[in-house]
Amino acid sequence: MPVLTNPVNTRLEILKTVYNLSGKKAGVTVKLHPAQINGGYYSEIKYQLRFLSERGLVDFNKSFIYGRFQVSLTAEGLQLMDDMYGALKLSEAEKEEQLNKCFAKIRT
């Protein structure tokens, strides 16, 4: 039975976690336990990582070493997260438009 009910929220949580742990740099590999992402199971997090990888936002090592994923942001993933955090400083209308563009990339 899945623990994570909203895949978009899970993808955003993965991106935020990698963004913060990598020091906001692309190409820096971080190691994550699946439970670090909203208490998710291995299979759920792997599916979402594969989704993000197919869209060019993260690179991850598909082998599961010592119970951890090895994940890094790509340049496109870093730009997406910078745009999301930058949108929070904009006016309400601009913020809504910018965030909608960003969420469209991780939604489908």
Biopython code that builds the backbone (N, CA, C, O; Angstrom):
import numpy as np
from Bio.PDB.StructureBuilder import StructureBuilder

atoms = [
    (1, "MET", "N", (0.841, -1.176, 0.000)),
    (1, "MET", "CA", (0.000, 0.000, 0.000)),
    (1, "MET", "C", (0.890, 1.244, 0.000)),
    (1, "MET", "O", (1.753, 1.388, 0.866)),
    (2, "PRO", "N", (0.684, 2.140, -0.963)),
    (2, "PRO", "CA", (1.559, 3.308, -1.064)),
    (2, "PRO", "C", (1.375, 4.285, 0.097)),
    (2, "PRO", "O", (0.268, 4.489, 0.596)),
    (3, "VAL", "N", (2.470, 4.870, 0.501)),
    (3, "VAL", "CA", (2.453, 5.870, 1.562)),
    (3, "VAL", "C", (2.239, 7.252, 0.958)),
    (3, "VAL", "O", (1.546, 8.092, 1.533)),
    (4, "LEU", "N", (2.835, 7.474, -0.196)),
    (4, "LEU", "CA", (2.798, 8.784, -0.830)),
    (4, "LEU", "C", (1.591, 8.876, -1.760)),
    (4, "LEU", "O", (1.444, 8.060, -2.670)),
    (5, "THR", "N", (0.738, 9.857, -1.536)),
    (5, "THR", "CA", (-0.492, 9.952, -2.311)),
    (5, "THR", "C", (-0.428, 10.988, -3.419)),
    (5, "THR", "O", (-1.208, 10.907, -4.367)),
    (6, "ASN", "N", (0.472, 11.959, -3.334)),
    (6, "ASN", "CA", (0.558, 13.014, -4.329)),
    (6, "ASN", "C", (1.922, 12.963, -5.012)),
    (6, "ASN", "O", (2.919, 13.373, -4.417)),
    (7, "PRO", "N", (1.987, 12.469, -6.245)),
    (7, "PRO", "CA", (3.290, 12.333, -6.908)),
    (7, "PRO", "C", (3.984, 13.664, -7.174)),
    (7, "PRO", "O", (5.213, 13.727, -7.122)),
    (8, "VAL", "N", (3.238, 14.730, -7.458)),
    (8, "VAL", "CA", (3.861, 16.032, -7.715)),
    (8, "VAL", "C", (4.541, 16.543, -6.447)),
    (8, "VAL", "O", (5.651, 17.072, -6.506)),
    (9, "ASN", "N", (3.887, 16.387, -5.320)),
    (9, "ASN", "CA", (4.473, 16.794, -4.047)),
    (9, "ASN", "C", (5.735, 15.983, -3.753)),
    (9, "ASN", "O", (6.725, 16.522, -3.259)),
    (10, "THR", "N", (5.692, 14.702, -4.055)),
    (10, "THR", "CA", (6.860, 13.838, -3.832)),
    (10, "THR", "C", (8.020, 14.267, -4.720)),
    (10, "THR", "O", (9.159, 14.332, -4.258)),
    (11, "ARG", "N", (7.748, 14.557, -5.979)),
    (11, "ARG", "CA", (8.806, 15.009, -6.898)),
    (11, "ARG", "C", (9.410, 16.320, -6.422)),
    (11, "ARG", "O", (10.628, 16.497, -6.451)),
    (12, "LEU", "N", (8.554, 17.240, -5.984)),
    (12, "LEU", "CA", (9.050, 18.517, -5.477)),
    (12, "LEU", "C", (9.897, 18.304, -4.226)),
    (12, "LEU", "O", (10.931, 18.951, -4.058)),
    (13, "GLU", "N", (9.470, 17.416, -3.363)),
    (13, "GLU", "CA", (10.218, 17.131, -2.134)),
    (13, "GLU", "C", (11.588, 16.526, -2.463)),
    (13, "GLU", "O", (12.579, 16.850, -1.808)),
    (14, "ILE", "N", (11.649, 15.657, -3.464)),
    (14, "ILE", "CA", (12.931, 15.090, -3.901)),
    (14, "ILE", "C", (13.839, 16.204, -4.399)),
    (14, "ILE", "O", (15.003, 16.283, -4.007)),
    (15, "LEU", "N", (13.308, 17.066, -5.263)),
    (15, "LEU", "CA", (14.110, 18.156, -5.814)),
    (15, "LEU", "C", (14.592, 19.106, -4.713)),
    (15, "LEU", "O", (15.753, 19.515, -4.714)),
    (16, "LYS", "N", (13.714, 19.455, -3.784)),
    (16, "LYS", "CA", (14.105, 20.348, -2.685)),
    (16, "LYS", "C", (15.184, 19.718, -1.823)),
    (16, "LYS", "O", (16.140, 20.389, -1.433)),
    (17, "THR", "N", (15.040, 18.445, -1.526)),
    (17, "THR", "CA", (16.014, 17.763, -0.674)),
    (17, "THR", "C", (17.380, 17.707, -1.346)),
    (17, "THR", "O", (18.393, 18.014, -0.717)),
    (18, "VAL", "N", (17.416, 17.321, -2.609)),
    (18, "VAL", "CA", (18.692, 17.243, -3.333)),
    (18, "VAL", "C", (19.288, 18.637, -3.497)),
    (18, "VAL", "O", (20.498, 18.815, -3.363)),
    (19, "TYR", "N", (18.446, 19.623, -3.785)),
    (19, "TYR", "CA", (18.895, 21.012, -3.943)),
    (19, "TYR", "C", (19.583, 21.506, -2.671)),
    (19, "TYR", "O", (20.658, 22.103, -2.733)),
    (20, "ASN", "N", (18.972, 21.261, -1.539)),
    (20, "ASN", "CA", (19.545, 21.733, -0.272)),
    (20, "ASN", "C", (20.775, 20.932, 0.147)),
    (20, "ASN", "O", (21.760, 21.512, 0.603)),
    (21, "LEU", "N", (20.732, 19.614, -0.001)),
    (21, "LEU", "CA", (21.870, 18.789, 0.414)),
    (21, "LEU", "C", (23.089, 18.967, -0.487)),
    (21, "LEU", "O", (24.219, 18.764, -0.044)),
    (22, "SER", "N", (22.870, 19.346, -1.745)),
    (22, "SER", "CA", (23.992, 19.526, -2.669)),
    (22, "SER", "C", (24.612, 20.913, -2.559)),
    (22, "SER", "O", (25.558, 21.226, -3.281)),
    (23, "GLY", "N", (24.099, 21.733, -1.677)),
    (23, "GLY", "CA", (24.633, 23.086, -1.562)),
    (23, "GLY", "C", (24.203, 23.959, -2.715)),
    (23, "GLY", "O", (24.886, 24.927, -3.050)),
    (24, "LYS", "N", (23.076, 23.633, -3.332)),
    (24, "LYS", "CA", (22.504, 24.390, -4.454)),
    (24, "LYS", "C", (23.441, 24.397, -5.657)),
    (24, "LYS", "O", (23.624, 25.419, -6.318)),
    (25, "LYS", "N", (24.034, 23.221, -5.928)),
    (25, "LYS", "CA", (24.958, 23.075, -7.054)),
    (25, "LYS", "C", (24.556, 21.877, -7.898)),
    (25, "LYS", "O", (24.121, 20.851, -7.376)),
    (26, "ALA", "N", (24.704, 22.021, -9.199)),
    (26, "ALA", "CA", (24.427, 20.914, -10.114)),
    (26, "ALA", "C", (25.614, 19.963, -10.129)),
    (26, "ALA", "O", (26.759, 20.388, -9.975)),
    (27, "GLY", "N", (25.341, 18.681, -10.313)),
    (27, "GLY", "CA", (26.391, 17.689, -10.447)),
    (27, "GLY", "C", (26.958, 17.160, -9.142)),
    (27, "GLY", "O", (27.799, 16.262, -9.167)),
    (28, "VAL", "N", (26.529, 17.683, -8.010)),
    (28, "VAL", "CA", (27.005, 17.204, -6.710)),
    (28, "VAL", "C", (26.130, 16.029, -6.292)),
    (28, "VAL", "O", (24.917, 16.175, -6.140)),
    (29, "THR", "N", (26.742, 14.870, -6.108)),
    (29, "THR", "CA", (25.990, 13.667, -5.753)),
    (29, "THR", "C", (25.726, 13.630, -4.253)),
    (29, "THR", "O", (26.633, 13.800, -3.438)),
    (30, "VAL", "N", (24.466, 13.403, -3.913)),
    (30, "VAL", "CA", (24.075, 13.242, -2.509)),
    (30, "VAL", "C", (23.469, 11.859, -2.342)),
    (30, "VAL", "O", (22.947, 11.277, -3.293)),
    (31, "LYS", "N", (23.541, 11.346, -1.138)),
    (31, "LYS", "CA", (22.991, 10.021, -0.849)),
    (31, "LYS", "C", (21.739, 10.191, -0.002)),
    (31, "LYS", "O", (21.749, 10.881, 1.017)),
    (32, "LEU", "N", (20.665, 9.553, -0.441)),
    (32, "LEU", "CA", (19.371, 9.676, 0.227)),
    (32, "LEU", "C", (18.825, 8.325, 0.622)),
    (32, "LEU", "O", (18.925, 7.361, -0.137)),
    (33, "HIS", "N", (18.252, 8.252, 1.795)),
    (33, "HIS", "CA", (17.445, 7.096, 2.168)),
    (33, "HIS", "C", (16.039, 7.366, 1.645)),
    (33, "HIS", "O", (15.592, 8.512, 1.686)),
    (34, "PRO", "N", (15.334, 6.365, 1.159)),
    (34, "PRO", "CA", (13.973, 6.598, 0.665)),
    (34, "PRO", "C", (13.068, 7.250, 1.708)),
    (34, "PRO", "O", (12.229, 8.079, 1.358)),
    (35, "ALA", "N", (13.221, 6.897, 2.961)),
    (35, "ALA", "CA", (12.356, 7.446, 4.011)),
    (35, "ALA", "C", (12.588, 8.936, 4.255)),
    (35, "ALA", "O", (11.763, 9.584, 4.899)),
    (36, "GLN", "N", (13.702, 9.495, 3.751)),
    (36, "GLN", "CA", (13.938, 10.929, 3.880)),
    (36, "GLN", "C", (12.921, 11.731, 3.087)),
    (36, "GLN", "O", (12.696, 12.906, 3.378)),
    (37, "ILE", "N", (12.313, 11.120, 2.103)),
    (37, "ILE", "CA", (11.342, 11.800, 1.254)),
    (37, "ILE", "C", (9.945, 11.425, 1.733)),
    (37, "ILE", "O", (9.369, 10.440, 1.273)),
    (38, "ASN", "N", (9.417, 12.193, 2.634)),
    (38, "ASN", "CA", (8.054, 12.000, 3.162)),
    (38, "ASN", "C", (7.800, 10.586, 3.665)),
    (38, "ASN", "O", (6.657, 10.130, 3.632)),
    (39, "GLY", "N", (8.811, 9.888, 4.122)),
    (39, "GLY", "CA", (8.626, 8.543, 4.657)),
    (39, "GLY", "C", (8.259, 7.519, 3.604)),
    (39, "GLY", "O", (7.598, 6.526, 3.907)),
    (40, "GLY", "N", (8.683, 7.751, 2.357)),
    (40, "GLY", "CA", (8.299, 6.876, 1.249)),
    (40, "GLY", "C", (9.058, 5.569, 1.207)),
    (40, "GLY", "O", (10.126, 5.424, 1.802)),
    (41, "TYR", "N", (8.483, 4.624, 0.490)),
    (41, "TYR", "CA", (9.111, 3.328, 0.273)),
    (41, "TYR", "C", (10.097, 3.413, -0.889)),
    (41, "TYR", "O", (10.021, 4.317, -1.721)),
    (42, "TYR", "N", (11.017, 2.459, -0.928)),
    (42, "TYR", "CA", (12.031, 2.387, -1.980)),
    (42, "TYR", "C", (11.397, 2.436, -3.366)),
    (42, "TYR", "O", (11.816, 3.233, -4.205)),
    (43, "SER", "N", (10.399, 1.602, -3.619)),
    (43, "SER", "CA", (9.813, 1.509, -4.959)),
    (43, "SER", "C", (9.134, 2.808, -5.371)),
    (43, "SER", "O", (9.193, 3.192, -6.539)),
    (44, "GLU", "N", (8.494, 3.484, -4.433)),
    (44, "GLU", "CA", (7.823, 4.748, -4.748)),
    (44, "GLU", "C", (8.835, 5.834, -5.107)),
    (44, "GLU", "O", (8.663, 6.551, -6.093)),
    (45, "ILE", "N", (9.874, 5.946, -4.312)),
    (45, "ILE", "CA", (10.881, 6.978, -4.552)),
    (45, "ILE", "C", (11.650, 6.674, -5.832)),
    (45, "ILE", "O", (11.964, 7.590, -6.593)),
    (46, "LYS", "N", (11.956, 5.411, -6.080)),
    (46, "LYS", "CA", (12.663, 5.046, -7.304)),
    (46, "LYS", "C", (11.834, 5.406, -8.530)),
    (46, "LYS", "O", (12.377, 5.897, -9.519)),
    (47, "TYR", "N", (10.530, 5.168, -8.477)),
    (47, "TYR", "CA", (9.653, 5.515, -9.599)),
    (47, "TYR", "C", (9.679, 7.026, -9.850)),
    (47, "TYR", "O", (9.766, 7.459, -10.999)),
    (48, "GLN", "N", (9.606, 7.820, -8.797)),
    (48, "GLN", "CA", (9.610, 9.278, -8.956)),
    (48, "GLN", "C", (10.984, 9.781, -9.416)),
    (48, "GLN", "O", (11.061, 10.730, -10.197)),
    (49, "LEU", "N", (12.055, 9.164, -8.946)),
    (49, "LEU", "CA", (13.394, 9.530, -9.424)),
    (49, "LEU", "C", (13.545, 9.215, -10.906)),
    (49, "LEU", "O", (14.140, 9.992, -11.652)),
    (50, "ARG", "N", (13.009, 8.084, -11.330)),
    (50, "ARG", "CA", (13.059, 7.730, -12.743)),
    (50, "ARG", "C", (12.275, 8.749, -13.574)),
    (50, "ARG", "O", (12.718, 9.139, -14.654)),
    (51, "PHE", "N", (11.117, 9.180, -13.079)),
    (51, "PHE", "CA", (10.309, 10.202, -13.742)),
    (51, "PHE", "C", (11.114, 11.495, -13.906)),
    (51, "PHE", "O", (11.167, 12.066, -14.995)),
    (52, "LEU", "N", (11.742, 11.952, -12.815)),
    (52, "LEU", "CA", (12.533, 13.182, -12.863)),
    (52, "LEU", "C", (13.756, 13.027, -13.761)),
    (52, "LEU", "O", (14.158, 13.973, -14.439)),
    (53, "SER", "N", (14.339, 11.844, -13.765)),
    (53, "SER", "CA", (15.504, 11.573, -14.605)),
    (53, "SER", "C", (15.139, 11.609, -16.086)),
    (53, "SER", "O", (15.898, 12.135, -16.900)),
    (54, "GLU", "N", (13.986, 11.053, -16.437)),
    (54, "GLU", "CA", (13.531, 11.057, -17.831)),
    (54, "GLU", "C", (13.295, 12.470, -18.336)),
    (54, "GLU", "O", (13.416, 12.723, -19.534)),
    (55, "ARG", "N", (12.963, 13.388, -17.452)),
    (55, "ARG", "CA", (12.736, 14.786, -17.823)),
    (55, "ARG", "C", (14.009, 15.623, -17.727)),
    (55, "ARG", "O", (13.981, 16.830, -17.967)),
    (56, "GLY", "N", (15.115, 14.988, -17.379)),
    (56, "GLY", "CA", (16.403, 15.674, -17.357)),
    (56, "GLY", "C", (16.630, 16.566, -16.150)),
    (56, "GLY", "O", (17.475, 17.459, -16.201)),
    (57, "LEU", "N", (15.894, 16.345, -15.063)),
    (57, "LEU", "CA", (16.037, 17.193, -13.883)),
    (57, "LEU", "C", (17.027, 16.646, -12.866)),
    (57, "LEU", "O", (17.647, 17.416, -12.132)),
    (58, "VAL", "N", (17.184, 15.327, -12.812)),
    (58, "VAL", "CA", (18.150, 14.707, -11.901)),
    (58, "VAL", "C", (18.874, 13.573, -12.615)),
    (58, "VAL", "O", (18.388, 13.024, -13.604)),
    (59, "ASP", "N", (20.032, 13.241, -12.095)),
    (59, "ASP", "CA", (20.740, 12.016, -12.468)),
    (59, "ASP", "C", (20.769, 11.167, -11.216)),
    (59, "ASP", "O", (21.058, 11.663, -10.127)),
    (60, "PHE", "N", (20.469, 9.884, -11.369)),
    (60, "PHE", "CA", (20.585, 9.030, -10.194)),
    (60, "PHE", "C", (21.120, 7.681, -10.587)),
    (60, "PHE", "O", (20.854, 7.168, -11.674)),
    (61, "ASN", "N", (21.888, 7.114, -9.665)),
    (61, "ASN", "CA", (22.464, 5.797, -9.848)),
    (61, "ASN", "C", (21.376, 4.788, -9.522)),
    (61, "ASN", "O", (20.864, 4.751, -8.403)),
    (62, "LYS", "N", (21.032, 3.979, -10.496)),
    (62, "LYS", "CA", (19.917, 3.052, -10.323)),
    (62, "LYS", "C", (20.226, 1.896, -9.377)),
    (62, "LYS", "O", (19.315, 1.188, -8.948)),
    (63, "SER", "N", (21.497, 1.700, -9.051)),
    (63, "SER", "CA", (21.816, 0.651, -8.075)),
    (63, "SER", "C", (21.583, 1.211, -6.675)),
    (63, "SER", "O", (21.848, 2.384, -6.410)),
    (64, "PHE", "N", (21.102, 0.385, -5.817)),
    (64, "PHE", "CA", (20.698, 0.776, -4.467)),
    (64, "PHE", "C", (21.782, 0.303, -3.508)),
    (64, "PHE", "O", (21.766, -0.848, -3.074)),
    (65, "ILE", "N", (22.723, 1.184, -3.174)),
    (65, "ILE", "CA", (23.885, 0.819, -2.373)),
    (65, "ILE", "C", (23.655, 1.226, -0.920)),
    (65, "ILE", "O", (23.371, 2.387, -0.626)),
    (66, "TYR", "N", (23.781, 0.259, -0.020)),
    (66, "TYR", "CA", (23.653, 0.506, 1.418)),
    (66, "TYR", "C", (22.334, 1.186, 1.776)),
    (66, "TYR", "O", (22.288, 2.008, 2.691)),
    (67, "GLY", "N", (21.274, 0.851, 1.066)),
    (67, "GLY", "CA", (19.966, 1.398, 1.392)),
    (67, "GLY", "C", (19.779, 2.848, 1.017)),
    (67, "GLY", "O", (18.897, 3.512, 1.561)),
    (68, "ARG", "N", (20.590, 3.363, 0.094)),
    (68, "ARG", "CA", (20.520, 4.772, -0.287)),
    (68, "ARG", "C", (20.500, 4.931, -1.803)),
    (68, "ARG", "O", (21.041, 4.107, -2.542)),
    (69, "PHE", "N", (19.870, 5.999, -2.239)),
    (69, "PHE", "CA", (19.957, 6.422, -3.635)),
    (69, "PHE", "C", (21.089, 7.433, -3.743)),
    (69, "PHE", "O", (21.328, 8.211, -2.820)),
    (70, "GLN", "N", (21.777, 7.418, -4.867)),
    (70, "GLN", "CA", (22.796, 8.425, -5.146)),
    (70, "GLN", "C", (22.235, 9.324, -6.240)),
    (70, "GLN", "O", (22.053, 8.892, -7.378)),
    (71, "VAL", "N", (21.960, 10.584, -5.884)),
    (71, "VAL", "CA", (21.231, 11.501, -6.755)),
    (71, "VAL", "C", (21.996, 12.805, -6.895)),
    (71, "VAL", "O", (22.631, 13.271, -5.949)),
    (72, "SER", "N", (21.929, 13.393, -8.089)),
    (72, "SER", "CA", (22.478, 14.736, -8.293)),
    (72, "SER", "C", (21.537, 15.518, -9.204)),
    (72, "SER", "O", (20.860, 14.946, -10.058)),
    (73, "LEU", "N", (21.505, 16.824, -9.008)),
    (73, "LEU", "CA", (20.720, 17.694, -9.877)),
    (73, "LEU", "C", (21.472, 17.919, -11.177)),
    (73, "LEU", "O", (22.698, 18.024, -11.182)),
    (74, "THR", "N", (20.745, 17.993, -12.265)),
    (74, "THR", "CA", (21.334, 18.411, -13.529)),
    (74, "THR", "C", (21.272, 19.937, -13.584)),
    (74, "THR", "O", (20.686, 20.567, -12.705)),
    (75, "ALA", "N", (21.872, 20.525, -14.608)),
    (75, "ALA", "CA", (21.811, 21.979, -14.766)),
    (75, "ALA", "C", (20.361, 22.435, -14.925)),
    (75, "ALA", "O", (19.976, 23.483, -14.406)),
    (76, "GLU", "N", (19.562, 21.649, -15.640)),
    (76, "GLU", "CA", (18.146, 21.989, -15.826)),
    (76, "GLU", "C", (17.378, 21.894, -14.504)),
    (76, "GLU", "O", (16.518, 22.729, -14.221)),
    (77, "GLY", "N", (17.686, 20.888, -13.705)),
    (77, "GLY", "CA", (17.055, 20.751, -12.394)),
    (77, "GLY", "C", (17.422, 21.892, -11.462)),
    (77, "GLY", "O", (16.580, 22.390, -10.715)),
    (78, "LEU", "N", (18.685, 22.304, -11.507)),
    (78, "LEU", "CA", (19.134, 23.431, -10.695)),
    (78, "LEU", "C", (18.418, 24.705, -11.119)),
    (78, "LEU", "O", (17.991, 25.492, -10.274)),
    (79, "GLN", "N", (18.287, 24.911, -12.428)),
    (79, "GLN", "CA", (17.599, 26.098, -12.933)),
    (79, "GLN", "C", (16.133, 26.107, -12.507)),
    (79, "GLN", "O", (15.596, 27.153, -12.145)),
    (80, "LEU", "N", (15.487, 24.938, -12.550)),
    (80, "LEU", "CA", (14.091, 24.831, -12.121)),
    (80, "LEU", "C", (13.945, 25.232, -10.653)),
    (80, "LEU", "O", (13.047, 25.998, -10.305)),
    (81, "MET", "N", (14.816, 24.722, -9.802)),
    (81, "MET", "CA", (14.726, 25.049, -8.377)),
    (81, "MET", "C", (15.057, 26.520, -8.122)),
    (81, "MET", "O", (14.425, 27.153, -7.276)),
    (82, "ASP", "N", (16.031, 27.068, -8.837)),
    (82, "ASP", "CA", (16.336, 28.496, -8.705)),
    (82, "ASP", "C", (15.136, 29.340, -9.120)),
    (82, "ASP", "O", (14.825, 30.343, -8.478)),
    (83, "ASP", "N", (14.458, 28.929, -10.202)),
    (83, "ASP", "CA", (13.261, 29.644, -10.658)),
    (83, "ASP", "C", (12.144, 29.566, -9.626)),
    (83, "ASP", "O", (11.440, 30.549, -9.394)),
    (84, "MET", "N", (11.979, 28.398, -9.008)),
    (84, "MET", "CA", (10.921, 28.250, -7.994)),
    (84, "MET", "C", (11.195, 29.129, -6.778)),
    (84, "MET", "O", (10.305, 29.833, -6.302)),
    (85, "TYR", "N", (12.415, 29.088, -6.281)),
    (85, "TYR", "CA", (12.736, 29.920, -5.126)),
    (85, "TYR", "C", (12.728, 31.401, -5.499)),
    (85, "TYR", "O", (12.344, 32.241, -4.685)),
    (86, "GLY", "N", (13.144, 31.725, -6.714)),
    (86, "GLY", "CA", (13.113, 33.114, -7.176)),
    (86, "GLY", "C", (11.697, 33.641, -7.333)),
    (86, "GLY", "O", (11.450, 34.828, -7.124)),
    (87, "ALA", "N", (10.764, 32.767, -7.698)),
    (87, "ALA", "CA", (9.371, 33.178, -7.884)),
    (87, "ALA", "C", (8.748, 33.657, -6.579)),
    (87, "ALA", "O", (7.820, 34.466, -6.597)),
    (88, "LEU", "N", (9.243, 33.173, -5.463)),
    (88, "LEU", "CA", (8.674, 33.572, -4.175)),
    (88, "LEU", "C", (8.911, 35.047, -3.868)),
    (88, "LEU", "O", (8.237, 35.618, -3.011)),
    (89, "LYS", "N", (9.865, 35.668, -4.562)),
    (89, "LYS", "CA", (10.181, 37.077, -4.330)),
    (89, "LYS", "C", (9.410, 38.006, -5.260)),
    (89, "LYS", "O", (9.488, 39.226, -5.111)),
    (90, "LEU", "N", (8.666, 37.452, -6.217)),
    (90, "LEU", "CA", (7.940, 38.253, -7.196)),
    (90, "LEU", "C", (6.591, 38.697, -6.650)),
    (90, "LEU", "O", (6.155, 38.252, -5.588)),
    (91, "SER", "N", (5.934, 39.592, -7.405)),
    (91, "SER", "CA", (4.575, 39.999, -7.028)),
    (91, "SER", "C", (3.636, 38.810, -7.191)),
    (91, "SER", "O", (3.992, 37.814, -7.821)),
    (92, "GLU", "N", (2.454, 38.914, -6.632)),
    (92, "GLU", "CA", (1.527, 37.775, -6.584)),
    (92, "GLU", "C", (1.197, 37.221, -7.973)),
    (92, "GLU", "O", (1.219, 36.005, -8.167)),
    (93, "ALA", "N", (0.894, 38.085, -8.935)),
    (93, "ALA", "CA", (0.526, 37.620, -10.281)),
    (93, "ALA", "C", (1.719, 36.964, -10.976)),
    (93, "ALA", "O", (1.586, 35.901, -11.583)),
    (94, "GLU", "N", (2.881, 37.605, -10.882)),
    (94, "GLU", "CA", (4.082, 37.042, -11.499)),
    (94, "GLU", "C", (4.481, 35.733, -10.831)),
    (94, "GLU", "O", (4.910, 34.790, -11.495)),
    (95, "LYS", "N", (4.335, 35.686, -9.509)),
    (95, "LYS", "CA", (4.680, 34.476, -8.765)),
    (95, "LYS", "C", (3.810, 33.312, -9.215)),
    (95, "LYS", "O", (4.310, 32.211, -9.445)),
    (96, "GLU", "N", (2.510, 33.552, -9.341)),
    (96, "GLU", "CA", (1.579, 32.502, -9.760)),
    (96, "GLU", "C", (1.939, 31.977, -11.150)),
    (96, "GLU", "O", (1.942, 30.768, -11.383)),
    (97, "GLU", "N", (2.239, 32.889, -12.065)),
    (97, "GLU", "CA", (2.596, 32.499, -13.434)),
    (97, "GLU", "C", (3.895, 31.693, -13.463)),
    (97, "GLU", "O", (3.974, 30.660, -14.128)),
    (98, "GLN", "N", (4.902, 32.162, -12.747)),
    (98, "GLN", "CA", (6.200, 31.481, -12.718)),
    (98, "GLN", "C", (6.092, 30.092, -12.097)),
    (98, "GLN", "O", (6.657, 29.131, -12.618)),
    (99, "LEU", "N", (5.366, 29.986, -10.983)),
    (99, "LEU", "CA", (5.219, 28.686, -10.325)),
    (99, "LEU", "C", (4.421, 27.711, -11.180)),
    (99, "LEU", "O", (4.706, 26.513, -11.181)),
    (100, "ASN", "N", (3.424, 28.210, -11.908)),
    (100, "ASN", "CA", (2.671, 27.330, -12.812)),
    (100, "ASN", "C", (3.571, 26.755, -13.898)),
    (100, "ASN", "O", (3.444, 25.583, -14.253)),
    (101, "LYS", "N", (4.484, 27.575, -14.429)),
    (101, "LYS", "CA", (5.443, 27.081, -15.434)),
    (101, "LYS", "C", (6.343, 26.002, -14.833)),
    (101, "LYS", "O", (6.599, 24.973, -15.456)),
    (102, "CYS", "N", (6.811, 26.251, -13.629)),
    (102, "CYS", "CA", (7.707, 25.296, -12.971)),
    (102, "CYS", "C", (6.995, 23.987, -12.655)),
    (102, "CYS", "O", (7.536, 22.908, -12.897)),
    (103, "PHE", "N", (5.785, 24.079, -12.115)),
    (103, "PHE", "CA", (5.051, 22.863, -11.765)),
    (103, "PHE", "C", (4.648, 22.071, -12.999)),
    (103, "PHE", "O", (4.494, 20.851, -12.927)),
    (104, "ALA", "N", (4.474, 22.746, -14.130)),
    (104, "ALA", "CA", (4.137, 22.028, -15.366)),
    (104, "ALA", "C", (5.246, 21.045, -15.740)),
    (104, "ALA", "O", (4.973, 19.994, -16.320)),
    (105, "LYS", "N", (6.487, 21.383, -15.413)),
    (105, "LYS", "CA", (7.612, 20.501, -15.737)),
    (105, "LYS", "C", (7.632, 19.233, -14.896)),
    (105, "LYS", "O", (8.094, 18.191, -15.360)),
    (106, "ILE", "N", (7.136, 19.309, -13.669)),
    (106, "ILE", "CA", (7.170, 18.115, -12.815)),
    (106, "ILE", "C", (5.808, 17.437, -12.708)),
    (106, "ILE", "O", (5.674, 16.388, -12.077)),
    (107, "ARG", "N", (4.802, 18.044, -13.331)),
    (107, "ARG", "CA", (3.462, 17.474, -13.244)),
    (107, "ARG", "C", (3.289, 16.306, -14.201)),
    (107, "ARG", "O", (2.818, 15.242, -13.799)),
    (108, "THR", "N", (3.666, 16.492, -15.470)),
    (108, "THR", "CA", (3.486, 15.409, -16.456)),
    (108, "THR", "C", (4.696, 15.254, -17.336)),
    (108, "THR", "O", (4.713, 14.394, -18.216)),
]
sb = StructureBuilder()
sb.init_structure("model")
sb.init_model(0)
sb.init_chain("A")
sb.init_seg("    ")
for serial, (resi, resn, name, xyz) in enumerate(atoms, 1):
    if name == "N":
        sb.init_residue(resn, " ", resi, " ")
    sb.init_atom(name, np.array(xyz, "f"), 0.0, 1.0, " ", f" {name:<3s}", serial, name[0])
structure = sb.get_structure()
